[in-house]
Amino acid sequence: MLASQRFAGGGLRLRWTNVQGEAGLGATLAIEGEITATGYPHGSAVLLSAKVSAQDLRNGPIARFGWTSPVPLTVAYPRQQWGEPGARLEDEFVLSVTCPLQFESSALEAFEELRQGGDFTLQIESSILMVDRGLRATGEVAQPQDVSPVLLHVDYLTVSRDMWGKVLQAWGRGVGIPLIVPLVATTPDAPQAEIVGHLRDAWAKADGADYSGSMTSSRKALELLRNLSPVDRPLPHSIKERTVDQRIHAVVDALHSLASASLHTDEPVKGFVPRRADAVGLAAATAALAQQMFARLRSV
């Protein structure tokens, strides 16, 4: 946060608070913040812009996004004053600001590859240009060297996975599917509880960029799901002859085979190294199958 600094005859304080996604023909990242201005004549105006970069990425040191569009702001203006306790000082103005940053599709894809589903930090290099010094007192003369001063400041904003997920959803580039695997009327040592424990581990390891470990946890959950399955084995060879439960079991078998790929040295899967998409896809599919199978077992 920019501490209140003397600037062009007054004081300015800037802090960045949030990011939002704005949908449209292109993807726009709205960087939201707040400016507190004190001691400026009415009509004083500034032009705010910022150079934005992302750091603390899992797969790269820094990603440079570029400059936001300039935003003009009047930092002092006539207003109605109220006499209630806690009212702001007469010459203090608090302004909400939003700086738009355009995102190209190719840049977004490259950034998602660097982010790998994790939190990151925005580095915001703000530039505040005084473009109008407002209504001066009678007889005051502007100094030529101080007509258009510039205030520069570097600030940081942490962007969590949840915050960025909402941005992607607003852009139509991501989707959040709420999924709960319930443990109704089960004991702590029941197989269902073990399955949920492995699923928690799978999600946590995927978020920690341990993709091989995540797939191992999903495989353990799938092994327990196979044992819970109520169908007789072997399954009918013809898919047309299989019941719904048998078809669910076949999907569990297929996911278990996928989860075991990195453990095998067979030529088709030799050298397979899971990425985030592999780990997340397997964990999500396993959680969905667990929810489905638990529900069917309760209805028996």
C-alpha positions as CSV (number, residue, x, y, z in Angstrom):
1,M,0.0,0.0,0.0
2,L,1.2,3.5,-0.8
3,A,1.6,5.4,2.4
4,S,0.1,8.9,2.3
5,Q,2.7,11.0,0.4
6,R,3.1,14.6,-0.3
7,F,2.3,15.1,-3.9
8,A,1.6,18.3,-5.9
9,G,0.5,20.3,-2.9
10,G,-1.6,17.6,-1.2
11,G,-1.4,14.1,0.1
12,L,-2.2,10.8,-1.7
13,R,-2.6,7.2,-0.5
14,L,-3.3,4.3,-2.9
15,R,-4.1,0.7,-2.1
16,W,-5.1,-2.2,-4.4
17,T,-7.7,-4.6,-3.0
18,N,-9.2,-7.0,-5.5
19,V,-9.4,-8.3,-9.1
20,Q,-12.5,-9.0,-11.1
21,G,-13.2,-10.5,-14.6
22,E,-15.2,-8.4,-17.0
23,A,-16.7,-10.4,-19.9
24,G,-17.0,-9.0,-23.4
25,L,-15.5,-9.4,-26.9
26,G,-12.1,-9.7,-25.1
27,A,-11.1,-10.7,-21.6
28,T,-10.6,-7.6,-19.3
29,L,-9.0,-7.9,-15.9
30,A,-10.4,-5.1,-13.6
31,I,-7.9,-4.3,-10.9
32,E,-9.8,-2.6,-8.0
33,G,-8.4,-0.2,-5.5
34,E,-8.9,3.0,-3.5
35,I,-7.2,6.4,-3.5
36,T,-7.4,8.8,-0.5
37,A,-6.6,12.4,-1.4
38,T,-6.1,15.2,1.1
39,G,-5.6,18.9,0.8
40,Y,-6.2,19.4,-2.9
41,P,-8.1,22.4,-4.4
42,H,-11.5,21.6,-6.0
43,G,-11.1,20.4,-9.6
44,S,-7.7,18.8,-9.1
45,A,-7.4,15.7,-11.4
46,V,-4.9,12.9,-11.9
47,L,-4.4,10.2,-14.5
48,L,-3.7,6.8,-13.1
49,S,-2.2,3.9,-14.9
50,A,-0.2,0.8,-13.9
51,K,2.3,-1.7,-15.3
52,V,1.2,-5.2,-14.1
53,S,3.2,-8.4,-13.7
54,A,2.6,-11.7,-11.9
55,Q,5.1,-13.4,-9.7
56,D,5.3,-16.3,-7.3
57,L,4.3,-18.6,-10.1
58,R,4.8,-22.4,-10.0
59,N,6.3,-22.7,-13.4
60,G,8.1,-19.4,-14.1
61,P,9.7,-16.5,-12.2
62,I,7.5,-13.7,-13.6
63,A,4.8,-13.0,-16.2
64,R,4.5,-9.5,-17.6
65,F,1.0,-8.5,-18.5
66,G,1.6,-4.9,-19.7
67,W,0.0,-1.5,-18.9
68,T,-3.6,-0.9,-17.8
69,S,-5.7,1.7,-19.7
70,P,-5.2,5.2,-18.1
71,V,-8.0,6.2,-15.7
72,P,-8.8,9.9,-15.1
73,L,-9.8,10.8,-11.5
74,T,-11.0,14.1,-10.0
75,V,-9.5,14.0,-6.5
76,A,-11.3,17.0,-5.0
77,Y,-14.7,18.4,-5.8
78,P,-17.6,20.3,-4.1
79,R,-19.8,18.1,-1.9
80,Q,-22.5,18.3,0.8
81,Q,-20.9,18.1,4.2
82,W,-22.7,16.2,7.0
83,G,-22.2,16.9,10.7
84,E,-22.4,13.3,12.1
85,P,-19.6,12.0,14.3
86,G,-16.8,10.3,12.3
87,A,-17.4,12.4,9.2
88,R,-14.4,12.7,6.9
89,L,-12.2,15.8,6.9
90,E,-13.6,18.5,4.7
91,D,-10.5,18.3,2.4
92,E,-10.3,14.4,2.4
93,F,-11.7,12.4,-0.5
94,V,-11.8,8.6,-0.8
95,L,-12.2,7.4,-4.3
96,S,-12.8,3.8,-5.6
97,V,-10.7,3.1,-8.7
98,T,-10.8,0.4,-11.3
99,C,-7.9,-0.1,-13.8
100,P,-8.8,-2.3,-16.8
101,L,-6.2,-4.6,-18.3
102,Q,-6.8,-6.4,-21.6
103,F,-5.9,-10.1,-21.9
104,E,-5.3,-11.8,-25.2
105,S,-6.4,-15.5,-25.4
106,S,-2.9,-16.6,-26.2
107,A,-1.5,-14.7,-23.2
108,L,-4.1,-16.3,-20.9
109,E,-3.3,-19.8,-22.1
110,A,0.4,-19.1,-21.5
111,F,-0.2,-17.7,-18.0
112,E,-2.4,-20.7,-17.0
113,E,0.5,-22.9,-17.9
114,L,2.8,-20.9,-15.7
115,R,0.3,-20.6,-12.8
116,Q,-0.5,-24.4,-12.7
117,G,-3.6,-23.8,-10.6
118,G,-1.8,-22.0,-7.8
119,D,-2.0,-18.7,-6.0
120,F,0.2,-15.8,-7.3
121,T,1.0,-12.2,-6.6
122,L,0.4,-9.2,-8.8
123,Q,3.2,-6.6,-8.9
124,I,1.5,-3.3,-9.7
125,E,3.8,-0.4,-10.7
126,S,1.5,2.6,-10.4
127,S,2.0,5.9,-12.2
128,I,-0.1,8.9,-11.0
129,L,0.2,12.0,-13.2
130,M,-1.3,15.3,-12.0
131,V,-3.1,16.7,-15.1
132,D,-5.0,19.6,-13.4
133,R,-4.1,21.4,-10.2
134,G,-7.6,22.7,-9.7
135,L,-9.0,26.1,-8.6
136,R,-6.1,28.1,-7.2
137,A,-6.4,30.8,-4.6
138,T,-6.5,34.3,-6.0
139,G,-3.0,35.5,-7.0
140,E,-1.4,32.1,-6.8
141,V,1.0,31.5,-9.7
142,A,1.8,28.0,-11.0
143,Q,5.5,27.1,-11.2
144,P,6.4,25.7,-14.7
145,Q,8.5,22.9,-13.4
146,D,5.6,21.7,-11.2
147,V,2.7,21.8,-13.6
148,S,2.5,18.0,-14.3
149,P,4.3,16.1,-11.6
150,V,4.3,12.3,-11.5
151,L,4.1,10.0,-8.5
152,L,5.5,6.4,-9.0
153,H,4.9,3.5,-6.6
154,V,5.2,-0.3,-6.6
155,D,2.6,-2.4,-4.7
156,Y,1.6,-6.0,-4.4
157,L,-1.7,-7.8,-4.4
158,T,-2.0,-11.5,-3.5
159,V,-4.5,-13.4,-5.8
160,S,-5.8,-16.7,-4.4
161,R,-7.0,-19.6,-6.5
162,D,-10.6,-18.8,-5.5
163,M,-10.2,-15.2,-6.6
164,W,-8.7,-16.2,-10.0
165,G,-11.3,-18.9,-10.4
166,K,-14.0,-16.3,-10.3
167,V,-12.2,-14.2,-12.8
168,L,-12.0,-17.2,-15.2
169,Q,-15.7,-18.0,-14.7
170,A,-16.6,-14.4,-15.5
171,W,-14.6,-14.6,-18.7
172,G,-16.2,-17.9,-19.6
173,R,-12.8,-19.6,-19.4
174,G,-13.4,-21.7,-16.4
175,V,-16.2,-23.5,-14.6
176,G,-16.7,-24.4,-11.0
177,I,-18.7,-27.6,-10.2
178,P,-19.7,-27.9,-6.5
179,L,-19.1,-31.6,-5.5
180,I,-19.7,-33.0,-2.1
181,V,-19.0,-36.7,-1.3
182,P,-21.2,-37.3,1.8
183,L,-20.5,-39.6,4.6
184,V,-24.0,-40.3,5.9
185,A,-24.3,-42.9,8.7
186,T,-20.7,-44.2,8.4
187,T,-18.2,-44.9,11.1
188,P,-14.7,-43.3,11.1
189,D,-13.1,-46.6,10.0
190,A,-15.6,-47.4,7.2
191,P,-14.2,-47.8,3.7
192,Q,-16.2,-44.7,2.6
193,A,-14.3,-42.6,5.1
194,E,-11.0,-43.9,3.8
195,I,-12.0,-43.1,0.3
196,V,-12.9,-39.5,1.2
197,G,-9.5,-39.2,3.1
198,H,-7.6,-40.3,0.0
199,L,-9.7,-37.8,-2.1
200,R,-8.7,-35.0,0.3
201,D,-5.1,-36.0,-0.1
202,A,-5.4,-36.1,-3.9
203,W,-6.8,-32.5,-4.0
204,A,-4.3,-31.2,-1.6
205,K,-1.4,-32.7,-3.5
206,A,-2.7,-31.4,-6.8
207,D,-2.8,-27.9,-5.2
208,G,0.7,-28.4,-4.0
209,A,2.0,-29.3,-7.5
210,D,2.6,-33.0,-6.4
211,Y,0.8,-34.4,-9.4
212,S,2.3,-38.0,-9.1
213,G,1.4,-38.1,-5.4
214,S,-2.1,-36.8,-6.3
215,M,-2.7,-39.6,-8.8
216,T,-1.4,-42.2,-6.2
217,S,-4.0,-41.0,-3.7
218,S,-6.7,-41.2,-6.3
219,R,-5.6,-44.7,-7.2
220,K,-5.9,-45.7,-3.5
221,A,-9.5,-44.3,-3.5
222,L,-10.3,-46.2,-6.7
223,E,-9.0,-49.5,-5.3
224,L,-11.4,-49.1,-2.3
225,L,-14.2,-48.2,-4.7
226,R,-13.6,-51.4,-6.7
227,N,-13.9,-53.4,-3.5
228,L,-17.1,-51.6,-2.6
229,S,-18.8,-52.3,-5.9
230,P,-21.8,-54.6,-5.5
231,V,-21.5,-56.2,-8.9
232,D,-20.2,-59.7,-9.7
233,R,-17.1,-60.1,-11.7
234,P,-16.1,-60.7,-14.4
235,L,-18.3,-58.2,-16.1
236,P,-20.3,-59.4,-19.2
237,H,-18.1,-58.9,-22.3
238,S,-20.8,-57.2,-24.3
239,I,-21.6,-53.7,-23.1
240,K,-25.2,-54.1,-24.1
241,E,-25.6,-56.9,-21.5
242,R,-24.3,-54.8,-18.6
243,T,-26.4,-53.2,-15.9
244,V,-26.0,-49.6,-14.7
245,D,-24.0,-50.8,-11.7
246,Q,-21.8,-52.9,-14.0
247,R,-21.2,-49.9,-16.2
248,I,-20.2,-47.8,-13.2
249,H,-17.8,-50.5,-12.2
250,A,-16.3,-50.5,-15.7
251,V,-15.6,-46.7,-15.4
252,V,-13.9,-47.2,-12.0
253,D,-11.7,-49.9,-13.6
254,A,-10.8,-47.5,-16.4
255,L,-9.9,-44.7,-14.0
256,H,-7.8,-47.1,-11.9
257,S,-5.9,-48.1,-15.1
258,L,-5.3,-44.4,-15.9
259,A,-4.1,-43.8,-12.3
260,S,-1.6,-46.7,-12.6
261,A,-0.1,-45.5,-15.9
262,S,3.0,-43.8,-14.3
263,L,3.8,-47.0,-12.4
264,H,4.1,-49.2,-15.5
265,T,7.0,-49.6,-17.9
266,D,4.9,-50.8,-20.8
267,E,5.9,-49.1,-24.0
268,P,2.7,-47.2,-24.5
269,V,2.9,-45.5,-21.1
270,K,6.7,-45.6,-20.6
271,G,8.0,-42.2,-19.4
272,F,4.5,-40.8,-18.6
273,V,4.9,-37.9,-16.2
274,P,1.5,-36.5,-15.0
275,R,0.7,-32.9,-15.3
276,R,-1.8,-30.8,-13.3
277,A,-4.6,-31.5,-15.8
278,D,-4.0,-35.3,-15.4
279,A,-4.1,-35.1,-11.6
280,V,-7.1,-32.7,-11.3
281,G,-9.1,-34.7,-14.0
282,L,-8.5,-38.0,-12.2
283,A,-9.3,-36.6,-8.7
284,A,-12.5,-35.0,-10.0
285,A,-13.6,-38.1,-11.8
286,T,-12.9,-40.3,-8.8
287,A,-14.8,-37.9,-6.5
288,A,-17.8,-38.0,-8.9
289,L,-17.7,-41.8,-9.1
290,A,-17.5,-42.1,-5.3
291,Q,-20.5,-39.8,-4.9
292,Q,-22.5,-41.9,-7.4
293,M,-21.5,-45.2,-5.9
294,F,-22.2,-44.1,-2.3
295,A,-25.7,-42.9,-3.3
296,R,-26.5,-46.2,-5.0
297,L,-25.2,-48.3,-2.1
298,R,-27.5,-46.3,0.3
299,S,-30.5,-47.0,-1.9
300,V,-30.0,-50.8,-1.9
